[in-house]
Amino acid sequence: MDELLGVVLEVMKKLETVNYHRKNLHRIVAEQLTVRKELKEGNADRSTGAEKEFEAFLLQGKATLDILVKILSPIGNIKLQTYGDSGNKVLKSLKNNLNKTALDRADWLIRMIEVSIPWMQQWVSPYRDTVAHCKTIESTGFLSIPDESGKLVHHPPRDKSGMAFHELADMLFSDLVIFCEDFLVFAYRIKVFKGFEIGVTEEAKRTEENPCKYALYMVNYTE
């Protein structure tokens, strides 16, 4: 139990760190867009630190996943150092190390990991791995360029697909929080006693008094 709670606490701390860099990125974008309103001519700038915050955000996000999989140690005696190969190594470890009863209870977790592989590949391969291998993420930098009418328009840094880094960070952070929450609960399910099951409360039915997404409930254990 101590090991399990320790992992959960470390995941929470890592998510706070990820969010710290996300907020810093937003701060830099807001400050720079305000400052650039005073410009009178076109300008491009990659020296503001926005790219560095986004890189730190990505590295801490992957580190969160690497800690997350350690929950499988106290639950299934599966020891993993990283969330390897976009989740494929986690799948292999689950399928090769759990007994049939535990494997049956791991079906939610396995399915979630399988469905999330494209998301992991999209995040880890083009972004995090680029940073980890000492390469610079492609960035437009802050741009101030005239529109068709000649008015100077200011743009935040964007990646090669044209998406602003701070918007991408928001999307990835939201996905990461949900992924961690689901991963932990579905991992717990492996050890849920016969006669109990985990239920999901529809988002529309959650209230301020009862905001829980998941709940443990009794089922007919004689079947």
N, C-alpha and C positions, 0 to 999 in steps of 0.2 A: 504493500500500500504506500509506503514512504517513497519507494522508487517511482511508482505511478504518479503520485501527486507531485513529485519533484519534476518529472517530465512536463506535466501540464503547466506548472509554474514557469518553467523555462520557455515553453511555447508562448505563454502570455507575455513574458518579458521581451521575447524576440519580436512579437507582433507590435509591441509598443515602440521598439526600435525602428521597425519598418515604417510605422506611422510617423515617427519623429522626422525621418528623412522625407516622407511625403509632404508633411507640413512645411518643412524647410524649402522644398521645391516650390510649393505654392507661394510662400513668402517672397522668394526671389522673383518669381514671375510677376507678382503683384507690384513689388517695388520697382522693378525694371520697366514695366508698362507705364507706370506713373511717371517715372523719370523721363522716359522717351517722348512723352507728350511735349517736352520743351524743344525737341530736335527740329531743326529747320530743313535738314536735307537727309537723304537716304543713308542708312547705316546698317552694318552687320556686326554682331558681337558674340563671340563664343567664350568670353573670359569672365562671365558673371558667376560661375559656380553652379549653374543650373544642371549642367551635364554631370558634374561630380556628385551632386545630390541624387540624381536619378540613378547613377551607377551604384552608389551606396545603398539606395533603396533596393535595387535588384539583388545585390550581394546578400543583404540581410534577409531578403525574401527567400532566397534559396537556402540560407542558413536555417531559417525557420522550418523548412521542410525537412532538413537533415536532422533537426532535433525532434520533429514530430514523429518520425518513424521509430524513435527509441521507445515509444509507448508500447511497441510490440514485444519488448524484452520482458517486462513484468507480466504482460498478459499472455504471451505465447512462447516465451523463452526464445524469441527470435531476435538476434542481435545484428543490427544494421548500423553502419557508420554514416551512410548518406541515403538520401532519396534518389537512388541511382537509376540511370538509363530511363529517365522520365517516368519512373514507376514500374518498369518491367522487372527490375531486380526485386522490388518489394513483392510483386505478384508471384514471382518464382519462389521466394522465401516462404510466403504464406502457403502456397500449394505443396511445397516439399516438406514442410516442417509441422504442420498441424495434423492432428488425428482427424478421423472422419467426422466425429461429432463437432469438434471445433471448426473444422473446415466448412461444415454446413452452416454454422453460425456466422462464418466470415463472408457469406455470400454477398451481403450488402457492401462490405468494404471492398471486396474484390471487384465487384461491378463498378463501384465509384472510381476506383483507381484506373480500371480499363477505359472508362468513359473520359477520364481526365488526361489521358496520355497526350492527345493532340494539344490540349491547353498547356501542358508542361513543355511540350516540344516548342510551342510558339513562344513561351516565355524564356525558357532556359537556353535554347539553342541560339536564337539570334541576338539575345540581349545579355543575359547573365554570363554565358560562356565567352562572349566577346570581351567583356570586362575582365573575367577571370584569367584570360589568356593575354592580358596586357595590351589589348587593342582598344581603340577609342570608338565609342558608339557614334554612328553617323548622326550629325545634328545640323540643322539649319542655323542654329544660334538664334539670338534675337534679331529680327529683321524689321527695318523701317523702310518701306518702299511705297512709292506713290501708286494710287489706284488709277483707273481709267480717266478720272476727272482731274488727276494731278494732286489729289489730297494725300498727305503722308499717312500711311496706315501701319500700325505696329503689330508685330506677330511674335508669339512666344516660340521657344525652340520646339522643333518638330523632328520626328524620326523620318526615315526614308519613305515611309508609307504616307506621310503627311499628317500624322496624328501628333498633337501637342503632348509633350512629355508629362506635364502635370495631369492631363486628362487620362493618359494611359496609366499613370501611377494610381489614380483614383480607382480605375476599373480593376487593375490588378490587385490592389489592396482589398477591395471588397470581395473579389473572388477568393483571395488567399484566406481571409477570415472565415468565410463560409466553408472552404475546403478543410481548414483545420478543425472547425467545429464538427463537421460531419465525420471526418476521419477519426477523431477521438471517440465520438459516440458509437460509430460502427465498430471500432476496435473493442470498446467496452462490451458490445453485444456478444462478442466471442465467448465471454465468460458469464453471461447472464444465465441464471439457474433455470432449469426446466420448470415450466409453469409461469414464467414471466416473459414479457416481450417489450420492445421499445416502440412506442407510438409517436407519430408525428402530428403536431397540431397545425392545422392550416393557418397560414399567415393572417387571413381575414378574421380568424377566431381568437387570435392572441390579443390580450388586453394589457393595460399598464399594470394591473394587479396580478395578472398571470401571463407573463411574456414568454414563457418557456416554449421552445420549439419542439423539444423532445420530452417524453415522460415514460416512466416505467409502469406497466400495468400487468395484471394477472390474466392468464389465459387458461383454458381447460387443459391441464397437464396430464389428463388420463388418455388423451388421444395420441 
